[in-house]
Amino acid sequence: VAAPAAVVWALITDIENSPDVISGIDSVQRLDDNEEFGVGTRWRETRTMFGKSASEEMTVTAVEAGRGYTTGARRGRAHYTSSLRVEPKGEGTCVLSMHFDAEVTGILNKTLGAVVGKIFEGSTRKLMQQDLADIAAAAELRWRLRVPPQRSGWSSCAQHGTVPSSPSRTRRSLSKV
């Protein structure tokens, strides 16, 4: 991304305003009382996927301040983990990467998950690519206009593929430079 990591970090940790940055997010409702972003930050994120509104409750499970964070979500027997990472690459540039992992429990769910996971793989990849592109564009615009970050910053990188690890687990990793 053609913007400093601090600008990107500010965008990706400003959860309340993420629908203004990421075109795929319809709304966000903050669920915790924390004023700062950190472990335990919780929100409900709503997106329109395949023509239907879908909401997930996300919880921040790990943070490396200024560099990255991980969230977890659970729906039924599926557990989702997402990570966003920002790496400074020089003065005024950085790399933004995103990783997604889904794991289901139960033999029937694992079998169904393997089939359904393959069906949604392309859609998931496109969603992640669009999120990264939206964040990069917003960060670059803020940097060009010298809009001061409200928190920290993000970046974008060159895409690299998917890594399915088992039939019950789906992984996606993408980056933008």
N, C-alpha and C positions, 0 to 999 in steps of 0.2 A: 504494500500500500504506500502511496506517495504522501504519507503523513507520519508524524512521530507516533511511537507506540503509546505515549500518554494520551494523545487525542483519541486513538482507537479504544484504549482502555476506558476512557470516560464514556464513550458511546455504548460499549457492551455491558457496562455496569450500571447504566442509567435505565434500569428495568422499566420504570414507569413510562418512559418516553420511547421505548423500543418500537411501538407501532408507528411512530413518526419516522423511524429509520429503516425498519425491515418491512418491506411491502407484504410479506406473507403473514404478518401478525395483525389480526383484527383488533384485539384488545388485550390489556393486561390489568389484572387486579392484584395489588399487593396484599399479601395475607399476614405479614408480620408487622410488628410495631417498631422495628429497627429503622433508624434514620440512615444509617450507613449500610453499604453493601458488604456482605461477609458471610461466613459460614452460618447457616440457619436462615438466611434470607429466603423468603417463600413468596411465590406468586402463582396466579392462575393465568395461563396464556391460552388465548383462543385464536385458532387459525381456521380458514376454510380449506378443507382438503377433500378432493374428489366430490366437490359440490355440496359438502356437508360441513357444518360448524363442529369443530372438535376442540375440547378444552383439556388441558393437562395441568396438574398442580406440580410445580417445579420447586425443588429445595436445593440451595447451594450446599454442597457437601465438602468442598475443598477450595481454597483460594491461595494463590501465590500473588500477592499484591503487585499490580502493575504488569503482570505476565500472563495470568490465566486463572480460570476457575472451572469447576466441575459441578454439574447439577444431576440430581436423580429424580425420577418420577416412577410411579407404580400404577398400573391399571390391571386389575385382575391378577393373573399369574405372570404378567410380563413386568419386567423391571428395565427401565430405560436410563442410560447414562449419557450425558452430553458434556463435551469439554470444548472450551474456546481458549485459544492460546495466542499471545502476541509476542513476537520476538523482534527487538530492534535490529535493523540491518545497516545502519549508517545514519548519518545526519538527515533527519526528516523522512526516513522510510522504515518500514517494518514488514513483517510477514504475519499474516493472520491465518490460523488453522482451526479447523473444527473437526471433532470426532464424535461419532454416534455409535452407541452399542445397545442392542436389545437382547435380553435373555428371558426365555420363558421356562417355566417349570411344569412338570407333569408330562408323561409320555405322549398323550394325545395332543397336548398343546405344543410339544416340541415338534411333532410330525407336522401338524398344521402350520406351525410357525416357519418351518423350513420351506413349505410350499408358498405360503403367503409372503414370506420374506423375499423370495425371488420375484414375485409379482410386483412388489412395491419398491424394489431396489432402485429402478430408474427414477421413479417419482421422488424417492428420498434424496437421491443424488442431486436432482434438479432443484429441489427445495433448499438443500444445503448450499449449492452453488449460488442461488439467488440471494440467500441470506448473506453470504460472504460478499457478493457484489454490491448489495445494498449498503452494508457496513462500510466497505471500502469507499464507495462513492460519497457517502455522508462524511466520512473522516477526511477525505481529500478536499471536499468543499469547505469544511470547517477550517482546515489548515490553510487553504488558499485565502479565505476571508479573514483568517486569524481570529476566529471565534474562540474565546478561551474555554478550555475544557471545564466541565462542571465537576468531574471526578478524575478519570484517567484516560487511556486510549487503546485503539485497535488497528489492525492492518489486514491486507489480503495477500494471497500467495498463489503459486501455480498449482493447479489441481493434481492430486495423485489419487489412484483408484480405491477400490473397496477391498476389504480383507475379511471375507466370511471365515469364522474360526471353527464353527461346528453347526450342525443342523438346528440347534436350539439357540444359536447366537448369531446376530447380524451386526456387522460393524461397517461403519462408513467413516472415512477420513478424507477431508478435503482441505485444500489450502489455497490462498490467493497471494500473489506477490505484486 
